[in-house]
Amino acid sequence: MAEGGEQIELKFRIYDGTDIGHGTYASSITIGTLKQRLVTEWPQDKTVLPKSVNDLKLIHAGKILENNRTLADSRITYGDLPGGLSPCM
């Protein structure tokens, strides 16, 4: 999952407390690309399923992250996310 540049370890916690997408990501990856991966990896046995990146919002430190920004632009760094990022629908 890592793609060049500084690496950041992330996990994503969905609405029911399940963690998905745990891995190491490049700080240069965009929020939109992360959301696309989450749509692909979303557990199919859940009652709520995103169909596209527009169905998800990633929230960090109380702020909704913009699709066109990178992890570095969003000031997300290694060790910054003890609880992970929260995808909301």
N, C-alpha and C positions, 0 to 999 in steps of 0.2 A: 504494500500500500504506500510505501514511502516513495516520494518523487523529487529527489534533489533538494538542495538547500537545507536549512536548519530543520531538524526533525522534532515533531511535537507528538507526544502520546495523548490520544483522546479516546473517550468512550461517550456514548450517547444514551441517555435514559429516556425511554418513551413513557407515555401517560400511565401505564400500569406498573412502572418500576423496573421493567425489563431493560437490561443494557444491551445495546447493539452497536455494531461498527467499531468495536474496540480495536485499536491499531495505532501505528505510527504514521503520521502524515507530514508532508513537507509544509513548511511555513508559507510557501508560495502557492499552495492550493487554494482555490476560491471556495467561498461558502456555497455557491451554486453547485460546484462539483461534489462537495461533501454531501449536500442534500440529495444529489442524484444517486450517490452510492447508498445512502440510507433508504431511499425509495426501493432500490434493488434488493437490499439486505433485510428489509422490513419483514418480520415474521408473518407468514401467510395465515396463521391460525388466529390472528387478532381480529376483533370486531371492527376496528377502525383501520383502514388501509389507505395510505396516500397513493394517488395515481400519478402525481408529478411533483416536481420541486416546488411548484406554487402552492401545493397542499401543506407544506411544512414551513415552520419558522424555527430558526435556531436562536436560542436565547442564551446570552452569557452576561453575567453581572447585571441582570435586569434590562439588558438592551437586546433588541432584535437585530441580528446580524444581516447585513445586506449581501445579496447573491454575488455581486460583482467585486466584492472586497476579498482579500486573502486573509488567511489566519494572522499573518504578520500585520496587515492593515488593521485588523480587528483587535490587535494587541493581545492575542492569545499566545502564551508562552508555555514552555514545558514546566510542569508542576503547578500551573496556574489553576487547574481544574480538578480539585479533589472529588467533586461530585460529577464531573463531566459536563457536557453541553446538553441542554434540554431541547429536543425537537418537539414542537407543539403543532397541533392541527386545529 
